[in-house]
Amino acid sequence: MEFQPVFAGAEISIINTLWYLIVFSILLLAVKNYAWGPVKDMMEKRRQKIIDDLDQAASDRKKAETLANEREAALKNSRQEATQILSDAKSNAQKTGKQIVSEANNEASAIRERAKADAAQAKTDALNEARDEVADLSVTIAEKVIAKNLSAADQKDLVDQFIKGLND
């Protein structure tokens, strides 16, 4: 009987396995040195770009919210200003209307006062004119009655006495 190793086929396999492990280790070192670094750098750059894009998107969203809030506030202020302008315009119109009515009333009062003064003056002028005519008429009648001419001083005294009699 001959002694045959049970693992004779296994020797080849172990050698092959060792060889594959050595080649795999060399390949792994080569990939680590030459491929893994660039892939890792590429992945890191991509990760950083995604983070930057997310940060930029958040910043843009905040800016958009801020602008929207500012526009809303500006719109609100514009509405308040418009309301204030309308209120001021209405108030000014009321004041102007009251002022115009007041001026018209004052002017009407002034016209009435002037009319009263003019009427009083016209009455005074008419009375004076009537007195003068009555005086002339009285002198004429008195001349005819007395049949003589009176002097101017006598006529004046006579007229004054006649007018006194009319007023009393």
Contact map, one row per residue, 1 for C-alpha under 8 A:
111000000000000000000000000000000000000000000000000000000000000000000000000000000000000000000000000000000000000000000000000000000000000000000000000000000000000000000000
111100000000000000000000000000000000000000000000000000000000000000000000000000000000000000000000000000000000000000000000000000000000000000000000000000000000000000000000
111110000000000000000000000000000000000000000000000000000000000000000000000000000000000000000000000000000000000000000000000000000000000000000000000000000000000000000000
011111010000000000000000000000000000000000000000000000000000000000000000000000000000000000000000000000000000000000000000000000000000000000000000000000000000000000000000
001111110000000000000000000000000000000000000000000000000000000000000000000000000000000000000000000000000000000000000000000000000000000000000000000000000000000000000000
000111111000000000000000000000000000000000000000000000000000000000000000000000000000000000000000000000000000000000000000000000000000000000000000000000000000000000000000
000011111110000000000000000000000000000000000000000000000000000000000000000000000000000000000000000000000000000000000000000000000000000000000000000000000000000000000000
000111111111000000000000000000000000000000000000000000000000000000000000000000000000000000000000000000000000000000000000000000000000000000000000000000000000000000000000
000001111111100000000000000000000000000000000000000000000000000000000000000000000000000000000000000000000000000000000000000000000000000000000000000000000000000000000000
000000111111110000000000000000000000000000000000000000000000000000000000000000000000000000000000000000000000000000000000000000000000000000000000000000000000000000000000
000000111111111000000000000000000000000000000000000000000000000000000000000000000000000000000000000000000000000000000000000000000000000000000000000000000000000000000000
000000011111111100000000000000000000000000000000000000000000000000000000000000000000000000000000000000000000000000000000000000000000000000000000000000000000000000000000
000000001111111110000000000000000000000000000000000000000000000000000000000000000000000000000000000000000000000000000000000000000000000000000000000000000000000000000000
000000000111111111000000000000000000000000000000000000000000000000000000000000000000000000000000000000000000000000000000000000000000000000000000000000000000000000000000
000000000011111111100000000000000000000000000000000000000000000000000000000000000000000000000000000000000000000000000000000000000000000000000000000000000000000000000000
000000000001111111110000000000000000000000000000000000000000000000000000000000000000000000000000000000000000000000000000000000000000000000000000000000000000000000000000
000000000000111111111000000000000000000000000000000000000000000000000000000000000000000000000000000000000000000000000000000000000000000000000000000000000000000000000000
000000000000011111111100000000000000000000000000000000000000000000000000000000000000000000000000000000000000000000000000000000000000000000000000000000000000000000000000
000000000000001111111110000000000000000000000000000000000000000000000000000000000000000000000000000000000000000000000000000000000000000000000000000000000000000000000000
000000000000000111111111000000000000000000000000000000000000000000000000000000000000000000000000000000000000000000000000000000000000000000000000000000000000000000000000
000000000000000011111111100000000000000000000000000000000000000000000000000000000000000000000000000000000000000000000000000000000000000000000000000000000000000000000000
000000000000000001111111110000000000000000000000000000000000000000000000000000000000000000000000000000000000000000000000000000000000000000000000000000000000000000000000
000000000000000000111111111000000000000000000000000000000000000000000000000000000000000000000000000000000000000000000000000000000000000000000000000000000000000000000000
000000000000000000011111111100000000000000000000000000000000000000000000000000000000000000000000000000000000000000000000000000000000000000000000000000000000000000000000
000000000000000000001111111110000000000000000000000000000000000000000000000000000000000000000000000000000000000000000000000000000000000000000000000000000000000000000000
000000000000000000000111111111000000000000000000000000000000000000000000000000000000000000000000000000000000000000000000000000000000000000000000000000000000000000000000
000000000000000000000011111111100000000000000000000000000000000000000000000000000000000000000000000000000000000000000000000000000000000000000000000000000000000000000000
000000000000000000000001111111110000000000000000000000000000000000000000000000000000000000000000000000000000000000000000000000000000000000000000000000000000000000000000
000000000000000000000000111111111000000000000000000000000000000000000000000000000000000000000000000000000000000000000000000000000000000000000000000000000000000000000000
000000000000000000000000011111111110000000000000000000000000000000000000000000000000000000000000000000000000000000000000000000000000000000000000000000000000000000000000
000000000000000000000000001111111111000000000000000000000000000000000000000000000000000000000000000000000000000000000000000000000000000000000000000000000000000000000000
000000000000000000000000000111111111100000000000000000000000000000000000000000000000000000000000000000000000000000000000000000000000000000000000000000000000000000000000
000000000000000000000000000011111111100000000000000000000000000000000000000000000000000000000000000000000000000000000000000000000000000000000000000000000000000000000000
000000000000000000000000000001111111110000000000000000000000000000000000000000000000000000000000000000000000000000000000000000000000000000000000000000000000000000000000
000000000000000000000000000001111111111000000000000000000000000000000000000000000000000000000000000000000000000000000000000000000000000000000000000000000000000000000000
000000000000000000000000000000111111111100000000000000000000000000000000000000000000000000000000000000000000000000000000000000000000000000000000000000000000000000000000
000000000000000000000000000000011111111110000000000000000000000000000000000000000000000000000000000000000000000000000000000000000000000000000000000000000000000000000000
000000000000000000000000000000000111111111000000000000000000000000000000000000000000000000000000000000000000000000000000000000000000000000000000000000000000000000000000
000000000000000000000000000000000011111111100000000000000000000000000000000000000000000000000000000000000000000000000000000000000000000000000000000000000000000000000000
000000000000000000000000000000000001111111110000000000000000000000000000000000000000000000000000000000000000000000000000000000000000000000000000000000000000000000000000
000000000000000000000000000000000000111111111000000000000000000000000000000000000000000000000000000000000000000000000000000000000000000000000000000000000000000000000000
000000000000000000000000000000000000011111111100000000000000000000000000000000000000000000000000000000000000000000000000000000000000000000000000000000000000000000000000
000000000000000000000000000000000000001111111110000000000000000000000000000000000000000000000000000000000000000000000000000000000000000000000000000000000000000000000000
000000000000000000000000000000000000000111111111000000000000000000000000000000000000000000000000000000000000000000000000000000000000000000000000000000000000000000000000
000000000000000000000000000000000000000011111111100000000000000000000000000000000000000000000000000000000000000000000000000000000000000000000000000000000000000000000000
000000000000000000000000000000000000000001111111110000000000000000000000000000000000000000000000000000000000000000000000000000000000000000000000000000000000000000000000
000000000000000000000000000000000000000000111111111000000000000000000000000000000000000000000000000000000000000000000000000000000000000000000000000000000000000000000000
000000000000000000000000000000000000000000011111111100000000000000000000000000000000000000000000000000000000000000000000000000000000000000000000000000000000000000000000
000000000000000000000000000000000000000000001111111110000000000000000000000000000000000000000000000000000000000000000000000000000000000000000000000000000000000000000000
000000000000000000000000000000000000000000000111111111000000000000000000000000000000000000000000000000000000000000000000000000000000000000000000000000000000000000000000
000000000000000000000000000000000000000000000011111111100000000000000000000000000000000000000000000000000000000000000000000000000000000000000000000000000000000000000000
000000000000000000000000000000000000000000000001111111110000000000000000000000000000000000000000000000000000000000000000000000000000000000000000000000000000000000000000
000000000000000000000000000000000000000000000000111111111000000000000000000000000000000000000000000000000000000000000000000000000000000000000000000000000000000000000000
000000000000000000000000000000000000000000000000011111111100000000000000000000000000000000000000000000000000000000000000000000000000000000000000000000000000000000000000
000000000000000000000000000000000000000000000000001111111110000000000000000000000000000000000000000000000000000000000000000000000000000000000000000000000000000000000000
000000000000000000000000000000000000000000000000000111111111000000000000000000000000000000000000000000000000000000000000000000000000000000000000000000000000000000000000
000000000000000000000000000000000000000000000000000011111111100000000000000000000000000000000000000000000000000000000000000000000000000000000000000000000000000000000000
000000000000000000000000000000000000000000000000000001111111110000000000000000000000000000000000000000000000000000000000000000000000000000000000000000000000000000000000
000000000000000000000000000000000000000000000000000000111111111000000000000000000000000000000000000000000000000000000000000000000000000000000000000000000000000000000000
000000000000000000000000000000000000000000000000000000011111111100000000000000000000000000000000000000000000000000000000000000000000000000000000000000000000000000000000
000000000000000000000000000000000000000000000000000000001111111110000000000000000000000000000000000000000000000000000000000000000000000000000000000000000000000000000000
000000000000000000000000000000000000000000000000000000000111111111000000000000000000000000000000000000000000000000000000000000000000000000000000000000000000000000000000
000000000000000000000000000000000000000000000000000000000011111111100000000000000000000000000000000000000000000000000000000000000000000000000000000000000000000000000000
000000000000000000000000000000000000000000000000000000000001111111110000000000000000000000000000000000000000000000000000000000000000000000000000000000000000000000000000
000000000000000000000000000000000000000000000000000000000000111111111000000000000000000000000000000000000000000000000000000000000000000000000000000000000000000000000000
000000000000000000000000000000000000000000000000000000000000011111111100000000000000000000000000000000000000000000000000000000000000000000000000000000000000000000000000
000000000000000000000000000000000000000000000000000000000000001111111110000000000000000000000000000000000000000000000000000000000000000000000000000000000000000000000000
000000000000000000000000000000000000000000000000000000000000000111111111000000000000000000000000000000000000000000000000000000000000000000000000000000000000000000000000
000000000000000000000000000000000000000000000000000000000000000011111111100000000000000000000000000000000000000000000000000000000000000000000000000000000000000000000000
000000000000000000000000000000000000000000000000000000000000000001111111110000000000000000000000000000000000000000000000000000000000000000000000000000000000000000000000
000000000000000000000000000000000000000000000000000000000000000000111111111000000000000000000000000000000000000000000000000000000000000000000000000000000000000000000000
000000000000000000000000000000000000000000000000000000000000000000011111111100000000000000000000000000000000000000000000000000000000000000000000000000000000000000000000
000000000000000000000000000000000000000000000000000000000000000000001111111110000000000000000000000000000000000000000000000000000000000000000000000000000000000000000000
000000000000000000000000000000000000000000000000000000000000000000000111111111000000000000000000000000000000000000000000000000000000000000000000000000000000000000000000
000000000000000000000000000000000000000000000000000000000000000000000011111111100000000000000000000000000000000000000000000000000000000000000000000000000000000000000000
000000000000000000000000000000000000000000000000000000000000000000000001111111110000000000000000000000000000000000000000000000000000000000000000000000000000000000000000
000000000000000000000000000000000000000000000000000000000000000000000000111111111000000000000000000000000000000000000000000000000000000000000000000000000000000000000000
000000000000000000000000000000000000000000000000000000000000000000000000011111111100000000000000000000000000000000000000000000000000000000000000000000000000000000000000
000000000000000000000000000000000000000000000000000000000000000000000000001111111110000000000000000000000000000000000000000000000000000000000000000000000000000000000000
000000000000000000000000000000000000000000000000000000000000000000000000000111111111000000000000000000000000000000000000000000000000000000000000000000000000000000000000
000000000000000000000000000000000000000000000000000000000000000000000000000011111111100000000000000000000000000000000000000000000000000000000000000000000000000000000000
000000000000000000000000000000000000000000000000000000000000000000000000000001111111110000000000000000000000000000000000000000000000000000000000000000000000000000000000
000000000000000000000000000000000000000000000000000000000000000000000000000000111111111000000000000000000000000000000000000000000000000000000000000000000000000000000000
000000000000000000000000000000000000000000000000000000000000000000000000000000011111111100000000000000000000000000000000000000000000000000000000000000000000000000000000
000000000000000000000000000000000000000000000000000000000000000000000000000000001111111110000000000000000000000000000000000000000000000000000000000000000000000000000000
000000000000000000000000000000000000000000000000000000000000000000000000000000000111111111000000000000000000000000000000000000000000000000000000000000000000000000000000
000000000000000000000000000000000000000000000000000000000000000000000000000000000011111111100000000000000000000000000000000000000000000000000000000000000000000000000000
000000000000000000000000000000000000000000000000000000000000000000000000000000000001111111110000000000000000000000000000000000000000000000000000000000000000000000000000
000000000000000000000000000000000000000000000000000000000000000000000000000000000000111111111000000000000000000000000000000000000000000000000000000000000000000000000000
000000000000000000000000000000000000000000000000000000000000000000000000000000000000011111111100000000000000000000000000000000000000000000000000000000000000000000000000
000000000000000000000000000000000000000000000000000000000000000000000000000000000000001111111110000000000000000000000000000000000000000000000000000000000000000000000000
000000000000000000000000000000000000000000000000000000000000000000000000000000000000000111111111000000000000000000000000000000000000000000000000000000000000000000000000
000000000000000000000000000000000000000000000000000000000000000000000000000000000000000011111111100000000000000000000000000000000000000000000000000000000000000000000000
000000000000000000000000000000000000000000000000000000000000000000000000000000000000000001111111110000000000000000000000000000000000000000000000000000000000000000000000
000000000000000000000000000000000000000000000000000000000000000000000000000000000000000000111111111000000000000000000000000000000000000000000000000000000000000000000000
000000000000000000000000000000000000000000000000000000000000000000000000000000000000000000011111111100000000000000000000000000000000000000000000000000000000000000000000
000000000000000000000000000000000000000000000000000000000000000000000000000000000000000000001111111110000000000000000000000000000000000000000000000000000000000000000000
000000000000000000000000000000000000000000000000000000000000000000000000000000000000000000000111111111000000000000000000000000000000000000000000000000000000000000000000
000000000000000000000000000000000000000000000000000000000000000000000000000000000000000000000011111111100000000000000000000000000000000000000000000000000000000000000000
000000000000000000000000000000000000000000000000000000000000000000000000000000000000000000000001111111110000000000000000000000000000000000000000000000000000000000000000
000000000000000000000000000000000000000000000000000000000000000000000000000000000000000000000000111111111000000000000000000000000000000000000000000000000000000000000000
000000000000000000000000000000000000000000000000000000000000000000000000000000000000000000000000011111111100000000000000000000000000000000000000000000000000000000000000
000000000000000000000000000000000000000000000000000000000000000000000000000000000000000000000000001111111110000000000000000000000000000000000000000000000000000000000000
000000000000000000000000000000000000000000000000000000000000000000000000000000000000000000000000000111111111000000000000000000000000000000000000000000000000000000000000
000000000000000000000000000000000000000000000000000000000000000000000000000000000000000000000000000011111111100000000000000000000000000000000000000000000000000000000000
000000000000000000000000000000000000000000000000000000000000000000000000000000000000000000000000000001111111110000000000000000000000000000000000000000000000000000000000
000000000000000000000000000000000000000000000000000000000000000000000000000000000000000000000000000000111111111000000000000000000000000000000000000000000000000000000000
000000000000000000000000000000000000000000000000000000000000000000000000000000000000000000000000000000011111111100000000000000000000000000000000000000000000000000000000
000000000000000000000000000000000000000000000000000000000000000000000000000000000000000000000000000000001111111110000000000000000000000000000000000000000000000000000000
000000000000000000000000000000000000000000000000000000000000000000000000000000000000000000000000000000000111111111000000000000000000000000000000000000000000000000000000
000000000000000000000000000000000000000000000000000000000000000000000000000000000000000000000000000000000011111111100000000000000000000000000000000000000000000000000000
000000000000000000000000000000000000000000000000000000000000000000000000000000000000000000000000000000000001111111110000000000000000000000000000000000000000000000000000
000000000000000000000000000000000000000000000000000000000000000000000000000000000000000000000000000000000000111111111000000000000000000000000000000000000000000000000000
000000000000000000000000000000000000000000000000000000000000000000000000000000000000000000000000000000000000011111111100000000000000000000000000000000000000000000000000
000000000000000000000000000000000000000000000000000000000000000000000000000000000000000000000000000000000000001111111110000000000000000000000000000000000000000000000000
000000000000000000000000000000000000000000000000000000000000000000000000000000000000000000000000000000000000000111111111000000000000000000000000000000000000000000000000
000000000000000000000000000000000000000000000000000000000000000000000000000000000000000000000000000000000000000011111111100000000000000000000000000000000000000000000000
000000000000000000000000000000000000000000000000000000000000000000000000000000000000000000000000000000000000000001111111110000000000000000000000000000000000000000000000
000000000000000000000000000000000000000000000000000000000000000000000000000000000000000000000000000000000000000000111111111000000000000000000000000000000000000000000000
000000000000000000000000000000000000000000000000000000000000000000000000000000000000000000000000000000000000000000011111111100000000000000000000000000000000000000000000
000000000000000000000000000000000000000000000000000000000000000000000000000000000000000000000000000000000000000000001111111110000000000000000000000000000000000000000000
000000000000000000000000000000000000000000000000000000000000000000000000000000000000000000000000000000000000000000000111111111000000000000000000000000000000000000000000
000000000000000000000000000000000000000000000000000000000000000000000000000000000000000000000000000000000000000000000011111111100000000000000000000000000000000000000000
000000000000000000000000000000000000000000000000000000000000000000000000000000000000000000000000000000000000000000000001111111110000000000000000000000000000000000000000
000000000000000000000000000000000000000000000000000000000000000000000000000000000000000000000000000000000000000000000000111111111000000000000000000000000000000000000000
000000000000000000000000000000000000000000000000000000000000000000000000000000000000000000000000000000000000000000000000011111111100000000000000000000000000000000000000
000000000000000000000000000000000000000000000000000000000000000000000000000000000000000000000000000000000000000000000000001111111110000000000000000000000000000000000000
000000000000000000000000000000000000000000000000000000000000000000000000000000000000000000000000000000000000000000000000000111111111000000000000000000000000000000000000
000000000000000000000000000000000000000000000000000000000000000000000000000000000000000000000000000000000000000000000000000011111111100000000000000000000000000000000000
000000000000000000000000000000000000000000000000000000000000000000000000000000000000000000000000000000000000000000000000000001111111110000000000000000000000000000000000
000000000000000000000000000000000000000000000000000000000000000000000000000000000000000000000000000000000000000000000000000000111111111000000000000000000000000000100000
000000000000000000000000000000000000000000000000000000000000000000000000000000000000000000000000000000000000000000000000000000011111111100000000000000000000000000000000
000000000000000000000000000000000000000000000000000000000000000000000000000000000000000000000000000000000000000000000000000000001111111110000000000000000000000000000000
000000000000000000000000000000000000000000000000000000000000000000000000000000000000000000000000000000000000000000000000000000000111111111000000000000000000000000000000
000000000000000000000000000000000000000000000000000000000000000000000000000000000000000000000000000000000000000000000000000000000011111111100000000000000000001001100000
000000000000000000000000000000000000000000000000000000000000000000000000000000000000000000000000000000000000000000000000000000000001111111110000000000000000000000000000
000000000000000000000000000000000000000000000000000000000000000000000000000000000000000000000000000000000000000000000000000000000000111111111000000000000000000000000000
000000000000000000000000000000000000000000000000000000000000000000000000000000000000000000000000000000000000000000000000000000000000011111111100000000000000001000000000
000000000000000000000000000000000000000000000000000000000000000000000000000000000000000000000000000000000000000000000000000000000000001111111110000000000010011000000000
000000000000000000000000000000000000000000000000000000000000000000000000000000000000000000000000000000000000000000000000000000000000000111111111000000000000000000000000
000000000000000000000000000000000000000000000000000000000000000000000000000000000000000000000000000000000000000000000000000000000000000011111111100000000000000000000000
000000000000000000000000000000000000000000000000000000000000000000000000000000000000000000000000000000000000000000000000000000000000000001111111111000000000000000000000
000000000000000000000000000000000000000000000000000000000000000000000000000000000000000000000000000000000000000000000000000000000000000000111111111111000000000000000000
000000000000000000000000000000000000000000000000000000000000000000000000000000000000000000000000000000000000000000000000000000000000000000011111111100000000000000000000
000000000000000000000000000000000000000000000000000000000000000000000000000000000000000000000000000000000000000000000000000000000000000000001111111000000000000000000000
000000000000000000000000000000000000000000000000000000000000000000000000000000000000000000000000000000000000000000000000000000000000000000000111111110000000000000000000
000000000000000000000000000000000000000000000000000000000000000000000000000000000000000000000000000000000000000000000000000000000000000000000111111110000000000000000000
000000000000000000000000000000000000000000000000000000000000000000000000000000000000000000000000000000000000000000000000000000000000000000000011011111000000000000000000
000000000000000000000000000000000000000000000000000000000000000000000000000000000000000000000000000000000000000000000000000000000000000000000010011111100000000000000000
000000000000000000000000000000000000000000000000000000000000000000000000000000000000000000000000000000000000000000000000000000000000000000000010000111111110000000000000
000000000000000000000000000000000000000000000000000000000000000000000000000000000000000000000000000000000000000000000000000000000000000000000000000011111110000000000000
000000000000000000000000000000000000000000000000000000000000000000000000000000000000000000000000000000000000000000000000000000000000000000000000000001111111000000000000
000000000000000000000000000000000000000000000000000000000000000000000000000000000000000000000000000000000000000000000000000000000000000000000000000001111111100000000000
000000000000000000000000000000000000000000000000000000000000000000000000000000000000000000000000000000000000000000000000000000000000000000000000000001111111110000000000
000000000000000000000000000000000000000000000000000000000000000000000000000000000000000000000000000000000000000000000000000000000000000000100000000001111111111000000000
000000000000000000000000000000000000000000000000000000000000000000000000000000000000000000000000000000000000000000000000000000000000000000000000000000011111111100000000
000000000000000000000000000000000000000000000000000000000000000000000000000000000000000000000000000000000000000000000000000000000000000000000000000000001111111110000000
000000000000000000000000000000000000000000000000000000000000000000000000000000000000000000000000000000000000000000000000000000000000000000100000000000000111111111000000
000000000000000000000000000000000000000000000000000000000000000000000000000000000000000000000000000000000000000000000000000000000000001001100000000000000011111111100000
000000000000000000000000000000000000000000000000000000000000000000000000000000000000000000000000000000000000000000000000000000000000000000000000000000000001111111110000
000000000000000000000000000000000000000000000000000000000000000000000000000000000000000000000000000000000000000000000000000000000000000000000000000000000000111111111000
000000000000000000000000000000000000000000000000000000000000000000000000000000000000000000000000000000000000000000000000000000000000001000000000000000000000011111111100
000000000000000000000000000000000000000000000000000000000000000000000000000000000000000000000000000000000000000000000000000000000010001000000000000000000000001111111110
000000000000000000000000000000000000000000000000000000000000000000000000000000000000000000000000000000000000000000000000000000000000000000000000000000000000000111111111
000000000000000000000000000000000000000000000000000000000000000000000000000000000000000000000000000000000000000000000000000000000000000000000000000000000000000011111111
000000000000000000000000000000000000000000000000000000000000000000000000000000000000000000000000000000000000000000000000000000000000000000000000000000000000000001111111
000000000000000000000000000000000000000000000000000000000000000000000000000000000000000000000000000000000000000000000000000000000000000000000000000000000000000000111111
000000000000000000000000000000000000000000000000000000000000000000000000000000000000000000000000000000000000000000000000000000000000000000000000000000000000000000011111
